[in-house]
């Protein structure tokens, strides 16, 4: 085995300020007490993938770090020999950005034997660092192509679907992915993770038999019918990480032309976002929102497309109201995060949102949360509940806060009822958060400054890339909020069936997505490119 020792990677992480020496000492004691691998424990404690530690080592030593799908130089690999490549974790690849010169990937560029073999392959070898597991996977993948030139028949490791699925789920958790996709294609089965809203390939490609085994394993865990592969199925499961962290997951299968695909949603997200102060609202809006949700009755609606963070905002608001003196009931589809002190119901084919709301009213609730208003019946019961002294939270699928009013009217709600019950409507979107360790100042052009109504000397930031953010330039996401408060004038406009244009004129207290985005731009939290991606650039006036 020719890989960097675990303690060296962790000491490098301390030097690079990824963790403190005190933290590392505490981890060492816990690893000894609980008999857990120290490197594994550190990854789960910091919630980072091992590749982050290798990146930090590469940065400190001045090596290039290469990850993702690797394409070996077969001629160089045959010259080296597959047996030596596997033994010393070496993989030659052609480097396109270095005029197709030979780049030699290894798991430990400091090892003498690795340097000697690299010198035999090239007069001026370019050494780069890659994860040992990635090198081994690539070598075994291309072994059938290289094997005819080998003297010995090298056996690839046996495929274990149970271990592979567990590894994929652990990686998804460490990478802070929201979704894991197992996708059959013409040439095999690929894996992708959705990280910070963007899908990213795992780089591995399983054959169709292995892919079917992965799907079967997931279906067993989710208690789905493994014999049925012609219709979509839905279910849920829980995965226990090596350090006893339980991850709740939602599973959906779908038959495709190349076989069943599986999408796994990791529920719960970041527990710290249960704090309302950490979801990204400005201090002014946060104070006003806290006053609103402290009222004894009324409706608070959160709107936006799928994946815009609506559930996180709802959970943070509910967590703010949790108290031994309050009875809080929720109807959800599904229950994404368990909240202590809250009675949570998962709706199903027999009990819908409207049925749950009717039942809730017989249980003396103070605060009610219904996962989504989908029809007239649910909306009417929710509004009547607010009129009888209950605070109601819910979500609605609209693109903006103002579109919520005509949407409610469209499903059959009388405008006067909406006007008398709504307290505030929040439309939100998620943008990627700039990595604070590597963000770079952006020089504004004259046109950009004019459109942003600021001086060209105004400081804003753009993405760069470092070891902490894995060269993405972004780490995590932050919400943009469009908030419409329904004061007396606004409520009167709603009751009188005013158009969206007239409602905007009547709005005394309103913050648009573009305005909130611009504020976060000046704060250095996100980039101009992210606002442009959401289509807010043209609205910055």
Helices and strands as residue ranges (DSSP letters): H 6-15, H 21-34, H 38-46, H 50-61, E 64-65, H 74-80, H 82-88, E 90-95, G 96-98, E 101-106, H 112-121, E 126-129, H 132-141, H 143-146, G 147-149, H 161-174, E 177-185, E 188-195, E 198-206, H 208-221, E 233-240, E 246-256, E 259-266, G 271-274, G 276-278, H 283-293, E 298-303, H 310-321, E 328-332, E 343-346, H 353-360, E 367-370, H 376-387, E 391-396, H 403-410, H 415-421, E 422-434, E 440-442, H 446-451, E 460-462, E 474-485, H 488-495, H 500-506, E 510-511, H 513-522, H 528-533, G 537-539
